[in-house]
Amino acid sequence: MKTKFIISVTILFLISAFSTLRGQELKEVVQPLSADATKGFLNTIDIDPTGTLRVTYKMKVKKKSDDISYEDYSFDKDLKFTGSQQAQEPKSTYEDYERTSYIAYVGGTTSFDVLSMKLKIFKIVQLMTWDRAHQYYEVKKTISKEDIKPKNDDGKVYMGYASYNSRDPKNTDLLVLAKADTKDKAESQAFYILLFNDKLELKSLPLRLGGDYSLVYSGQLNDENDNVIMIFAPREGTGDIAEYIYLQYDLTGNEVYRSSFKSPASAMIVTDMAENAGNVYFIGSSSKSNKAYEDVFSEYAPIFNPGNTGAGANKVDLKWQKSSEATMENLHLLKFTGNELAMASTTPTKAFKEKFKTVKGDKGASVYKGKKFNVTKFHVTPDEEYFVAGQLVGMEAIGKVYYDLICFHLDKQGNLRAQYGLGRSSEDKKSEIFKVPQNFYPGENGTIYWEVLDAKGIKGYDSFADAYNGVPTFYPQYFPRIVAINLKDAEMTSLHQLGGGKYFLNQKFTGIYNKEKRCITYIGRDLKYKNLWVGQAKL
């Protein structure tokens, strides 16, 4: 690698802000970029053990050049700019390869099958080639694409509900949750786990629920096994309508957990899940109804339909989405430890108004009134208090939109301590189509920090490939707001915004947290790509 060191002679603008609330310290610096860097893209961010920060920009790749150019910007532990350094390295070359993928789906793109829930397996084989000029793999050609039948097809017509696969890209096996008709009067339709592998073999495993059930929720854990979880509710006539079933399977079809549990409501819809320290949590809600789940809500079925362009993934999911938008009377939090329901709480919607909290300087925060919300972050403190942060959601002509930010603070038993609220800083339509990422970080003296990365919709180029191909789009740029919360009093004590509304974070680099130093480092830029911005919050 050839390198050339350049001492920057541009002026460094330093802006520092210090908070007197609970010792929080904020610091921001702005460093002008070179002409080459303004045309490039943020490539990597590195902080070494001494606290030295290095921000690397990748220059626009020249087709005829044999090298790729970079430029590093270095800052010491106090964010003092120490200089820039240019570097080049030879372009890489890699061999072509074939990529085979399998997709489980329902429906289709014609009027004959667009509403169908019949399960299909699609195989696509593509030749991937390395673009040496621009240094990335691209599809050279599609060798084949076709619907396929397993070699050992059992002749059953399966209705698809959900599909999961390993996060290992080399593993193309599928686990599909499906349902088929039976001749059993006690179980007119049965759920199955279907295992499909790259040898085109299908293995069908009946779940044997013992009656007619509706799928309430399914999802995949982030554990090393990529386990799949499911919740089922009995239909009217199948025993106690509040006696739900919880299942967990690994991707090879082995049953890990199975348990029956008493649901907090006979009809409880589950909209999100989370996991922490081996525990699995579910966020649910219910109306006043005491009927069975199927009589109040639609089944959960997020499987892909290539012909569906509406708000849902398919016709069943569209019904589920509509039923989930009803105003609810109760919020529920469920905790599973292994095979057992360790905790199930119920909070009436009317309780949120009296425990609503906001912070000085914020505008537009909303009290939760039972409408559908999207959970962005679920956090458990060392004392096992729960923070459920998300946004109110709705549907408009442009699709799903995300409104004000809400955060539920619950104690160890799942009882509501407070509802914290923040208004969105950017309420224009092109910003509301993007979720607002949120995180929680522990502080000192019984303080926890709620990080909100407000999204601002920008029209432009989201990536180098978009810029090269001349394909502008709307994409999110973020700027951080940090709220301090006093755990003892359940109060929001301060709100700070970094970047001043002028500097934004790249969506691929939204912050680096140092647990030992309790410090978050942000890297951003202005909208004209002229300046590098670095923000730091010591919590």
Wavefront OBJ file of the C-alpha trace (Angstrom):
o trace
v 0.000 0.000 0.000
v 1.264 3.455 -0.895
v 0.555 6.218 1.602
v 1.071 9.938 1.696
v 0.599 11.995 4.874
v -0.914 15.463 4.600
v -1.233 17.932 7.469
v -4.547 19.685 7.029
v -4.373 23.463 6.961
v -8.129 23.958 6.954
v -9.799 25.536 9.933
v -11.337 23.204 12.494
v -14.569 24.459 13.962
v -14.996 23.300 17.550
v -18.311 23.363 19.312
v -18.540 22.039 22.845
v -21.620 21.712 25.028
v -21.708 20.497 28.580
v -24.759 19.364 30.514
v -24.990 19.954 34.227
v -27.691 17.313 34.601
v -26.299 14.145 36.157
v -22.832 14.678 34.718
v -23.701 14.227 31.051
v -21.097 15.794 28.763
v -21.666 16.549 25.079
v -19.022 17.580 22.585
v -19.171 18.302 18.840
v -16.527 19.153 16.241
v -16.764 20.026 12.548
v -13.898 19.378 10.112
v -14.002 20.484 6.443
v -13.477 17.631 3.971
v -11.094 17.663 1.030
v -12.486 18.059 -2.481
v -11.893 14.343 -3.175
v -13.553 13.211 0.056
v -16.701 15.246 -0.668
v -17.152 13.114 -3.794
v -16.503 9.881 -1.917
v -18.362 7.903 0.730
v -17.856 7.133 4.394
v -16.183 3.711 4.440
v -15.040 2.785 7.964
v -14.848 4.185 11.500
v -12.268 2.975 13.999
v -11.580 3.900 17.628
v -8.419 2.373 19.116
v -7.881 1.573 22.842
v -6.332 5.015 23.450
v -9.479 6.748 22.198
v -7.960 7.871 18.882
v -10.682 8.131 16.252
v -10.050 7.443 12.566
v -12.727 8.148 9.965
v -11.996 6.751 6.495
v -13.549 7.952 3.261
v -13.434 5.882 0.090
v -12.906 7.969 -3.016
v -14.967 7.591 -6.163
v -13.549 4.569 -7.989
v -12.036 5.366 -11.380
v -12.656 2.736 -14.052
v -9.180 2.909 -15.608
v -7.258 3.110 -12.359
v -5.602 0.021 -10.854
v -5.911 1.449 -7.343
v -8.609 2.436 -4.867
v -8.007 5.693 -3.003
v -8.884 6.431 0.626
v -8.539 9.390 2.946
v -8.312 9.092 6.744
v -9.318 11.838 9.182
v -7.837 11.408 12.673
v -8.923 12.850 16.042
v -7.416 12.345 19.488
v -9.381 11.219 22.560
v -10.524 14.811 23.156
v -11.783 15.086 19.538
v -8.929 17.390 18.546
v -8.219 17.008 14.820
v -4.686 15.655 14.277
v -4.500 15.459 10.484
v -5.551 13.605 7.351
v -3.800 10.852 5.468
v -4.283 9.563 1.936
v -3.795 5.933 0.967
v -4.154 3.684 -2.054
v -4.468 -0.053 -2.444
v -4.715 -2.273 -5.532
v -8.145 -3.206 -6.798
v -9.231 -6.714 -5.887
v -10.288 -9.389 -8.355
v -12.524 -12.355 -7.527
v -13.875 -15.318 -9.470
v -17.434 -15.619 -10.715
v -19.725 -17.947 -8.794
v -23.252 -19.305 -8.970
v -25.685 -18.285 -6.254
v -28.712 -20.499 -5.612
v -31.613 -19.316 -3.480
v -34.932 -20.823 -2.429
v -37.967 -18.761 -1.482
v -41.207 -19.980 0.069
v -44.160 -17.865 -1.022
v -47.892 -17.799 -1.666
v -50.065 -16.217 -4.331
v -48.614 -14.855 -7.549
v -48.724 -11.991 -9.999
v -51.778 -12.975 -12.053
v -55.446 -12.405 -11.302
v -55.872 -16.186 -10.982
v -53.491 -16.660 -8.066
v -52.843 -13.273 -6.445
v -55.268 -14.055 -3.592
v -54.177 -17.652 -3.144
v -52.474 -18.821 0.062
v -51.236 -22.050 -1.540
v -47.600 -22.637 -0.633
v -45.020 -22.627 -3.431
v -41.240 -23.008 -3.524
v -39.267 -20.853 -5.945
v -35.695 -21.583 -7.030
v -33.438 -18.967 -8.601
v -29.879 -19.526 -9.851
v -27.770 -16.458 -10.680
v -24.249 -15.991 -11.957
v -22.448 -13.439 -9.794
v -19.518 -11.582 -11.321
v -17.009 -9.221 -9.753
v -17.100 -5.690 -11.146
v -13.406 -4.814 -10.904
v -13.950 -1.221 -11.940
v -16.297 -0.498 -9.046
v -15.256 -3.285 -6.648
v -18.452 -5.159 -5.886
v -20.304 -8.303 -6.968
v -23.251 -7.919 -9.295
v -25.646 -10.264 -11.059
v -24.186 -11.069 -14.471
v -27.170 -13.136 -15.539
v -30.003 -15.227 -14.182
v -29.340 -18.815 -15.186
v -32.725 -20.165 -14.154
v -35.790 -19.331 -12.103
v -38.695 -21.664 -11.588
v -41.304 -22.994 -9.223
v -40.235 -26.439 -8.098
v -41.843 -29.453 -6.502
v -40.006 -31.472 -3.869
v -38.815 -34.883 -5.041
v -40.907 -36.536 -2.348
v -43.988 -34.305 -2.613
v -46.744 -35.843 -0.454
v -49.621 -34.492 -2.543
v -51.079 -32.306 0.212
v -52.147 -28.756 -0.527
v -50.407 -26.618 2.099
v -51.420 -23.062 2.943
v -48.313 -20.979 3.700
v -48.114 -18.871 6.880
v -44.462 -18.035 7.573
v -41.008 -18.943 6.287
v -37.640 -18.878 8.077
v -34.065 -19.701 7.193
v -30.602 -19.729 8.711
v -28.679 -16.467 8.899
v -25.725 -18.391 7.473
v -25.777 -17.460 3.749
v -24.293 -20.861 2.862
v -27.307 -22.643 4.337
v -30.256 -22.431 1.928
v -32.615 -24.755 3.845
v -36.094 -23.462 4.681
v -38.433 -23.973 7.627
v -42.008 -23.183 6.648
v -45.036 -22.956 8.912
v -48.062 -24.174 6.962
v -51.573 -25.540 7.352
v -53.524 -28.241 5.506
v -56.995 -29.792 5.629
v -57.486 -33.048 7.514
v -60.218 -35.671 7.830
v -60.199 -35.346 11.619
v -63.423 -33.762 12.911
v -61.632 -32.530 16.057
v -58.949 -30.819 13.979
v -60.341 -29.848 10.574
v -57.100 -28.075 9.662
v -53.695 -28.980 11.057
v -50.499 -26.940 11.295
v -47.210 -28.388 10.066
v -43.530 -27.602 10.140
v -42.184 -28.165 6.617
v -38.436 -28.614 6.155
v -37.068 -28.072 2.650
v -33.387 -28.602 1.726
v -31.110 -28.027 -1.262
v -31.579 -31.657 -2.327
v -35.201 -30.722 -3.070
v -36.436 -32.934 -0.253
v -39.465 -32.067 1.870
v -40.076 -33.272 5.414
v -43.499 -32.687 6.978
v -43.843 -32.547 10.783
v -47.378 -32.158 12.235
v -47.500 -29.874 15.279
v -50.307 -31.950 16.881
v -52.000 -29.095 18.711
v -54.966 -31.263 19.683
v -57.765 -29.254 18.102
v -58.498 -26.292 15.850
v -56.154 -23.370 16.521
v -55.288 -19.976 15.030
v -51.733 -18.725 14.636
v -51.374 -15.651 16.858
v -47.705 -14.916 16.236
v -44.451 -16.418 14.964
v -40.909 -15.102 14.823
v -37.242 -16.006 14.815
v -34.819 -15.570 17.698
v -31.350 -14.097 17.396
v -29.788 -17.047 19.207
v -27.032 -19.231 17.775
v -29.600 -21.761 16.527
v -31.957 -19.258 14.860
v -34.856 -20.912 16.690
v -38.428 -20.198 15.605
v -41.182 -19.436 18.127
v -44.963 -19.710 17.704
v -48.076 -18.843 19.708
v -51.449 -20.452 18.954
v -54.942 -19.643 20.251
v -57.794 -22.189 20.362
v -60.816 -21.650 18.181
v -64.326 -21.741 19.609
v -65.138 -25.336 20.516
v -61.545 -26.340 21.301
v -61.517 -26.334 25.091
v -60.731 -23.185 27.091
v -60.409 -20.335 24.575
v -57.860 -18.572 26.828
v -55.558 -21.629 27.010
v -52.911 -20.700 24.439
v -49.950 -22.818 23.246
v -46.315 -21.660 23.071
v -43.863 -23.585 20.857
v -40.193 -23.233 20.022
v -38.441 -25.220 17.276
v -34.924 -25.226 15.890
v -34.367 -25.037 12.125
v -33.860 -28.800 11.831
v -37.384 -29.438 13.112
v -36.556 -30.428 16.682
v -39.071 -29.266 19.273
v -37.265 -27.227 21.935
v -40.186 -26.055 24.096
v -43.928 -26.708 24.243
v -46.254 -25.368 26.896
v -49.873 -24.397 27.421
v -50.460 -21.113 29.217
v -53.346 -18.984 30.380
v -53.521 -15.888 28.195
v -54.319 -12.565 29.960
v -57.249 -12.285 27.519
v -59.191 -14.825 25.482
v -58.466 -12.720 22.390
v -54.943 -11.313 22.697
v -53.136 -10.076 19.603
v -49.330 -10.149 19.724
v -47.562 -7.493 17.671
v -43.900 -7.782 18.691
v -41.375 -9.946 20.481
v -37.982 -9.425 22.095
v -35.357 -11.508 23.855
v -32.961 -10.866 26.703
v -30.667 -13.170 28.688
v -32.395 -16.276 27.362
v -35.888 -14.981 28.121
v -38.450 -14.363 25.382
v -40.899 -11.464 25.727
v -44.094 -10.716 23.824
v -45.952 -7.412 23.525
v -49.683 -7.905 23.145
v -52.986 -6.100 23.505
v -56.665 -6.887 23.794
v -60.086 -5.293 23.405
v -63.153 -5.607 25.634
v -64.229 -8.783 23.860
v -64.314 -12.097 25.703
v -64.674 -14.112 22.496
v -62.111 -16.464 20.964
v -59.125 -15.008 19.095
v -60.483 -15.986 15.653
v -63.716 -14.064 16.288
v -61.878 -10.815 17.088
v -58.622 -10.846 15.119
v -57.254 -12.431 11.968
v -54.552 -15.077 11.877
v -50.914 -14.038 11.688
v -49.409 -14.919 8.276
v -46.438 -12.762 7.197
v -45.312 -15.016 4.309
v -44.349 -13.250 1.063
v -46.706 -12.854 -1.909
v -44.973 -11.372 -5.016
v -48.265 -10.083 -6.395
v -49.442 -8.214 -3.330
v -48.952 -4.446 -3.406
v -51.208 -3.486 -0.504
v -50.491 -2.847 3.147
v -50.191 -6.557 3.970
v -47.837 -9.277 2.751
v -50.806 -11.353 1.488
v -54.591 -11.452 1.816
v -54.516 -13.024 5.304
v -51.833 -10.639 6.519
v -53.845 -7.704 5.195
v -56.747 -8.792 7.419
v -54.360 -9.157 10.369
v -52.964 -5.662 9.770
v -56.470 -4.184 9.732
v -57.538 -6.033 12.884
v -54.365 -4.924 14.690
v -55.213 -1.265 14.048
v -58.303 -1.378 16.273
v -58.231 0.674 19.471
v -57.280 -1.636 22.345
v -58.381 -1.598 25.981
v -55.332 -3.322 27.490
v -51.597 -3.694 26.973
v -49.960 -7.018 27.880
v -46.360 -8.045 28.530
v -45.515 -11.763 28.607
v -42.202 -13.294 29.682
v -41.200 -16.880 28.913
v -38.250 -18.486 30.651
v -37.566 -21.783 28.967
v -40.815 -23.699 28.861
v -42.629 -21.609 31.460
v -44.692 -18.421 31.383
v -42.797 -16.522 34.075
v -44.865 -13.327 33.969
v -47.984 -11.931 32.290
v -49.172 -8.395 32.994
v -52.182 -6.326 32.012
v -52.231 -2.521 31.892
v -55.549 -0.801 31.042
v -55.169 1.819 28.326
v -56.799 4.455 30.532
v -53.845 4.187 32.959
v -51.417 5.757 30.483
v -52.878 9.254 30.667
v -52.247 9.641 34.401
v -48.695 8.304 34.081
v -47.742 10.245 30.957
v -44.397 12.087 31.172
v -42.617 14.393 28.755
v -39.614 16.694 28.985
v -39.047 20.432 28.761
v -38.265 21.526 25.230
v -40.242 18.808 23.482
v -43.329 19.429 21.378
v -46.042 17.141 20.104
v -45.663 14.131 22.418
v -48.705 11.840 22.504
v -50.416 9.887 25.259
v -50.882 6.240 24.306
v -54.593 5.630 23.712
v -54.573 2.017 22.602
v -53.702 2.456 18.933
v -51.231 0.201 17.151
v -47.569 0.915 17.757
v -44.344 -0.524 16.423
v -41.773 -1.680 18.991
v -38.295 -0.484 18.059
v -36.358 -1.388 21.192
v -36.980 -3.581 24.223
v -34.557 -3.034 27.115
v -34.195 -4.788 30.465
v -32.246 -3.073 33.268
v -30.042 -5.009 35.754
v -32.895 -4.647 38.294
v -35.269 -6.101 35.698
v -37.268 -3.017 34.898
v -38.577 -2.931 31.346
v -38.434 -0.205 28.700
v -40.535 -0.728 25.571
v -39.801 2.008 23.026
v -41.474 2.465 19.676
v -43.743 4.627 17.554
v -47.408 5.006 16.816
v -48.052 3.704 13.302
v -50.737 4.196 10.701
v -51.549 3.765 7.037
v -51.752 6.589 4.505
v -51.786 6.737 0.720
v -47.985 6.427 0.622
v -48.072 3.283 2.802
v -47.123 2.680 6.436
v -46.099 5.809 8.354
v -44.505 6.273 11.770
v -45.658 9.023 14.112
v -44.769 10.154 17.651
v -42.355 8.261 19.866
v -43.589 6.400 22.913
v -41.777 4.544 25.667
v -43.391 2.341 28.297
v -41.536 1.957 31.608
v -42.667 -1.124 33.558
v -41.470 -2.642 36.816
v -40.322 -6.230 37.403
v -43.907 -7.486 37.612
v -44.858 -5.711 34.389
v -46.771 -2.903 36.117
v -46.694 0.486 34.390
v -44.470 3.066 36.081
v -44.601 5.722 33.356
v -45.229 6.424 29.710
v -42.603 8.755 28.259
v -43.404 10.683 25.106
v -41.486 12.613 22.448
v -42.751 14.290 19.314
v -41.035 13.658 15.988
v -38.720 16.490 14.997
v -39.419 15.918 11.295
v -43.117 15.540 10.530
v -43.063 15.908 6.742
v -44.420 12.955 4.750
v -41.079 11.862 3.310
v -39.677 11.596 6.841
v -42.632 9.777 8.405
v -42.181 6.753 6.124
v -39.004 5.876 8.047
v -38.771 4.289 11.476
v -36.836 6.114 14.175
v -34.096 3.870 15.659
v -33.971 3.914 19.460
v -31.601 2.568 22.118
v -31.061 2.635 25.879
v -27.746 3.110 27.684
v -27.059 2.884 31.431
v -25.731 5.966 33.204
v -24.525 6.723 36.704
v -26.536 7.445 39.863
v -29.693 5.645 38.781
v -29.970 7.263 35.350
v -30.737 5.601 32.042
v -30.387 7.353 28.672
v -32.956 7.000 25.911
v -31.297 7.566 22.529
v -33.603 8.605 19.698
v -32.195 8.835 16.166
v -34.719 11.086 14.460
v -35.128 10.295 10.771
v -35.145 13.018 8.131
v -36.232 11.897 4.660
v -33.799 13.101 1.990
v -34.012 12.792 -1.782
v -30.686 11.782 -3.254
v -28.314 8.836 -3.541
v -28.441 6.275 -0.752
v -25.303 4.424 -1.878
v -22.371 4.510 -4.260
v -24.228 2.128 -6.587
v -27.251 4.463 -6.697
v -25.026 7.427 -7.522
v -23.120 5.507 -10.189
v -26.339 4.311 -11.837
v -28.026 7.704 -11.483
v -30.926 6.357 -9.413
v -32.047 8.918 -6.819
v -34.440 7.841 -4.093
v -35.726 8.868 -0.682
v -33.548 7.641 2.143
v -33.223 8.464 5.843
v -30.585 10.628 7.472
v -30.472 10.638 11.272
v -29.654 13.094 14.022
v -29.462 11.991 17.656
v -31.509 13.186 20.593
v -30.652 11.905 24.070
v -33.089 11.883 26.989
v -31.979 11.308 30.587
v -34.451 9.316 32.711
v -34.270 9.130 36.504
v -35.101 5.511 37.362
v -36.018 6.179 40.985
v -38.606 8.859 40.213
v -39.521 7.654 36.694
v -38.974 11.176 35.345
v -37.432 12.560 32.142
v -34.848 15.036 33.408
v -33.161 16.416 30.272
v -33.271 16.396 26.480
v -30.292 17.163 24.227
v -30.067 17.208 20.453
v -26.715 16.807 18.723
v -25.935 18.181 15.295
v -28.127 21.254 15.632
v -30.328 20.130 12.759
v -27.438 20.778 10.341
v -25.428 17.566 10.584
v -26.773 14.077 9.958
v -25.671 10.501 10.528
v -25.275 7.956 7.762
v -27.807 5.133 8.237
v -24.969 2.575 8.197
v -23.018 4.397 10.928
v -25.476 5.533 13.573
v -23.201 5.507 16.610
v -20.426 3.634 18.419
v -20.959 2.871 22.106
v -18.018 2.310 24.474
v -19.420 0.402 27.441
v -16.370 0.894 29.677
v -16.221 4.657 29.145
v -20.005 5.059 28.853
v -19.536 7.099 25.734
v -21.352 7.266 22.385
v -19.466 8.591 19.347
v -21.398 9.816 16.310
v -20.045 10.464 12.816
v -22.010 12.616 10.375
v -21.890 15.346 7.761
v -23.799 18.323 6.432
v -26.264 17.983 3.562
v -23.802 19.445 1.059
v -21.140 16.829 1.880
v -18.639 19.596 2.615
v -17.942 18.940 6.296
v -17.298 15.993 8.562
v -19.112 16.202 11.912
v -18.164 14.274 15.051
v -20.364 14.246 18.133
v -19.696 12.588 21.447
v -21.906 12.017 24.475
v -20.334 10.897 27.747
v -23.125 9.422 29.821
l 1 2 3 4 5 6 7 8 9 10 11 12 13 14 15 16 17 18 19 20 21 22 23 24 25 26 27 28 29 30 31 32 33 34 35 36 37 38 39 40 41 42 43 44 45 46 47 48 49 50 51 52 53 54 55 56 57 58 59 60 61 62 63 64 65 66 67 68 69 70 71 72 73 74 75 76 77 78 79 80 81 82 83 84 85 86 87 88 89 90 91 92 93 94 95 96 97 98 99 100 101 102 103 104 105 106 107 108 109 110 111 112 113 114 115 116 117 118 119 120 121 122 123 124 125 126 127 128 129 130 131 132 133 134 135 136 137 138 139 140 141 142 143 144 145 146 147 148 149 150 151 152 153 154 155 156 157 158 159 160 161 162 163 164 165 166 167 168 169 170 171 172 173 174 175 176 177 178 179 180 181 182 183 184 185 186 187 188 189 190 191 192 193 194 195 196 197 198 199 200 201 202 203 204 205 206 207 208 209 210 211 212 213 214 215 216 217 218 219 220 221 222 223 224 225 226 227 228 229 230 231 232 233 234 235 236 237 238 239 240 241 242 243 244 245 246 247 248 249 250 251 252 253 254 255 256 257 258 259 260 261 262 263 264 265 266 267 268 269 270 271 272 273 274 275 276 277 278 279 280 281 282 283 284 285 286 287 288 289 290 291 292 293 294 295 296 297 298 299 300 301 302 303 304 305 306 307 308 309 310 311 312 313 314 315 316 317 318 319 320 321 322 323 324 325 326 327 328 329 330 331 332 333 334 335 336 337 338 339 340 341 342 343 344 345 346 347 348 349 350 351 352 353 354 355 356 357 358 359 360 361 362 363 364 365 366 367 368 369 370 371 372 373 374 375 376 377 378 379 380 381 382 383 384 385 386 387 388 389 390 391 392 393 394 395 396 397 398 399 400 401 402 403 404 405 406 407 408 409 410 411 412 413 414 415 416 417 418 419 420 421 422 423 424 425 426 427 428 429 430 431 432 433 434 435 436 437 438 439 440 441 442 443 444 445 446 447 448 449 450 451 452 453 454 455 456 457 458 459 460 461 462 463 464 465 466 467 468 469 470 471 472 473 474 475 476 477 478 479 480 481 482 483 484 485 486 487 488 489 490 491 492 493 494 495 496 497 498 499 500 501 502 503 504 505 506 507 508 509 510 511 512 513 514 515 516 517 518 519 520 521 522 523 524 525 526 527 528 529 530 531 532 533 534 535 536 537 538 539
